[in-house]
């Protein structure tokens, strides 16, 4: 199994953001369920951070889809790496929105806000630990 994380910026206006988030989650959960992909999506401050886990071929197909999705832009890819244990195996797509715990995490890491484009792989690994401990919520 492999793990792939990326960050991107939302292209959505505030008026349609909630609808876009709802649609993104529905599409992701459907696609991921059909392809045995698990993962988590965090959204705050106009930025997406997503972790995806599954077979390499399925993740590569999903990565291609990401670049054609007009709801986000400025995609920053982090490591695509083999993993022995999945971080989000119980979730086709766990959703977590803006949280004080994540804001505090970013402050401890030296960031004024949630700006995952500035993250290194070390920040990503620490964020994944934070996301694993958060409860899921509805969009």
URVEN-V970050 format. One record per residue. RES is the residue in one small letter. PSI is psi in radians with two decimals (NA if undefined). Layout:
BEGIN
{{RES/PSI} {RES/PSI}}
END
This chain:
BEGIN
{{x/2.71} {x/2.77} {x/2.39} {x/2.27} {x/2.60} {x/2.84} {x/2.60} {x/2.95} {x/2.50} {x/2.46} {x/-0.06} {x/2.47} {x/2.71} {x/-0.54} {x/-0.51} {x/0.05} {x/-0.81} {x/-0.73} {x/-0.75} {x/-0.76} {x/-0.77} {x/-0.77} {x/-0.73} {x/-0.80} {x/-0.76} {x/-0.79} {x/-0.75} {x/-0.78} {x/-0.69} {x/-0.91} {x/-0.83} {x/-0.69} {x/-0.77} {x/-0.42} {x/0.23} {x/0.77} {x/2.41} {x/2.89} {x/-3.06} {x/2.56} {x/2.22} {x/2.37} {x/2.24} {x/2.63} {x/0.59} {x/0.15} {x/2.47} {x/2.52} {x/2.23} {x/2.43} {x/2.27} {x/2.46} {x/2.32} {x/-2.87} {x/2.55} {x/-0.81} {x/-0.70} {x/-0.69} {x/-0.67} {x/-0.66} {x/-0.76} {x/-0.69} {x/-0.72} {x/-0.73} {x/-0.63} {x/-0.71} {x/-0.29} {x/0.04} {x/2.02} {x/-0.09} {x/-0.08} {x/2.85} {x/-3.13} {x/0.95} {x/2.23} {x/2.07} {x/2.40} {x/-3.01} {x/2.39} {x/1.93} {x/2.62} {x/2.51} {x/2.53} {x/-0.57} {x/2.35} {x/2.45} {x/-0.47} {x/0.71} {x/-0.37} {x/0.02} {x/2.21} {x/-0.55} {x/1.72} {x/2.30} {x/2.28} {x/2.18} {x/-3.10} {x/2.22} {x/2.54} {x/-0.65} {x/-0.67} {x/-0.67} {x/-0.78} {x/-0.69} {x/-0.83} {x/-0.72} {x/-0.73} {x/-0.52} {x/-0.07} {x/0.28} {x/2.45} {x/-0.44} {x/-3.12} {x/1.72} {x/1.31} {x/-0.26} {x/-0.33} {x/-0.01} {x/2.57} {x/3.06} {x/-0.56} {x/-0.71} {x/-0.73} {x/-0.83} {x/-0.72} {x/-0.67} {x/-0.69} {x/-0.68} {x/-0.73} {x/-0.78} {x/-0.59} {x/-0.55} {x/-0.12} {x/2.58} {x/2.60} {x/2.76} {x/2.93} {x/2.64} {x/NA}}
END
